[in-house]
Amino acid sequence: MGTINSYFFERPFPTLVDVPPNDLRYKEILEEKLNKKGYSVNNIKRIIVTHPHFDHFGCAKWIVEQSEAEVYALHGGAKYLEDFETELSADFSYYRDFLKKSGVPKEPDAYLGDFYQWAKTQGCNVRVSRHLEDGDHIELESTLWKVVHVPGHTPWCIMLWEPSRRIALTGDFLIKEITSNAVIQRPHKLVPEYKSLNAYISSLKKVKSMALARALPGHGDIIENPTTQIKGILGFIQERKQRVLDLLTTGPQTPFQLMEALFPNIPDWEVMLGISEIIGYIELLLDEGSVCSQDGTPILFSPAPRT
């Protein structure tokens, strides 16, 4: 998982925005960094989770057991924190069917099994004290930060925005080194007909209009030019969409075949993310009427007939 950023605020009471997974190495680092500020995990009174992936909330229960901290998360995504193993199991069951339909040559567990077993150890079940909504305000260091819903990486991503300084804590919505993967979402009644990449594009356009001066992401370095980066991501998405359409000119292809062409030599553990990326672009092209699909297992895609 590499570097994971947790942000600490002293006032109005000790708060962490995102906490690392349930892994001893990360817990020790978190405790060490807090100690340097004169605090410990015992002092934390609030945890704000930017999105329900275990690398952003996994050790929350460990902190709550020591400090009785409250946990805030976006309404809808809170279920992943409160019933982590059930939701994780349901997601991976969906991913297995998704991979089969995408035409993978091996059994789905060859791509998912090891990661699933490991992921179960990295999260936790923790009660969410406050279910956040888009537009809510949270006081941090005597300033009100606004909750901004930015779906795409998950349907339940938020960033915290401080308008006067145009600063935002962006979680995995905006990361300096990479374009956030708009992960395919298991169908859910709270997000009917959700299309991850479509949602991500809408979120990027919304945040671009906010003209952020600085973004503090969930991984990696601070972003000093968020608007420039967002413009670059939007341009990159258009280029990759055309690339996927060009790949289809050779004939009908499965998502797995498209993924292999776009990401050659991808390791097995990244196949799920690679195909998820492909499906996001296929959904854009389907909405435009540029491609058509042939149902089956595997599903096939080809350019739409010209009229």
Salt bridges, closest charged atoms under 4 A:
GLU10 OE1 - ARG11 NH1 3.96
ASP18 OD2 - HIS56 ND1 2.95
ASP23 OD1 - ARG25 NE 2.99
GLU32 OE2 - LYS36 NZ 3.68
ASP55 OD2 - HIS56 NE2 3.45
ASP55 OD2 - HIS219 NE2 3.28
GLU87 OE1 - LYS79 NZ 3.96
GLU87 OE1 - ARG186 NH2 2.57
ASP91 OD1 - ARG186 NE 2.73
ASP109 OD1 - ARG96 NE 2.77
ASP136 OD2 - ARG130 NH2 3.73
GLU141 OE1 - ARG11 NH2 2.90
GLU162 OE1 - ARG165 NE 2.75
ASP172 OD2 - HIS51 NE2 3.17
ASP172 OD1 - HIS56 NE2 3.18
ASP172 OD2 - HIS153 NE2 3.38
ASP172 OD1 - HIS219 NE2 3.20
GLU224 OE2 - ARG214 NH2 2.92
ASP268 OD2 - LYS106 NZ 2.69
GLU277 OE2 - ARG240 NH1 2.83
ASP287 OD1 - LYS195 NZ 2.73
GLU288 OE2 - LYS241 NZ 2.34
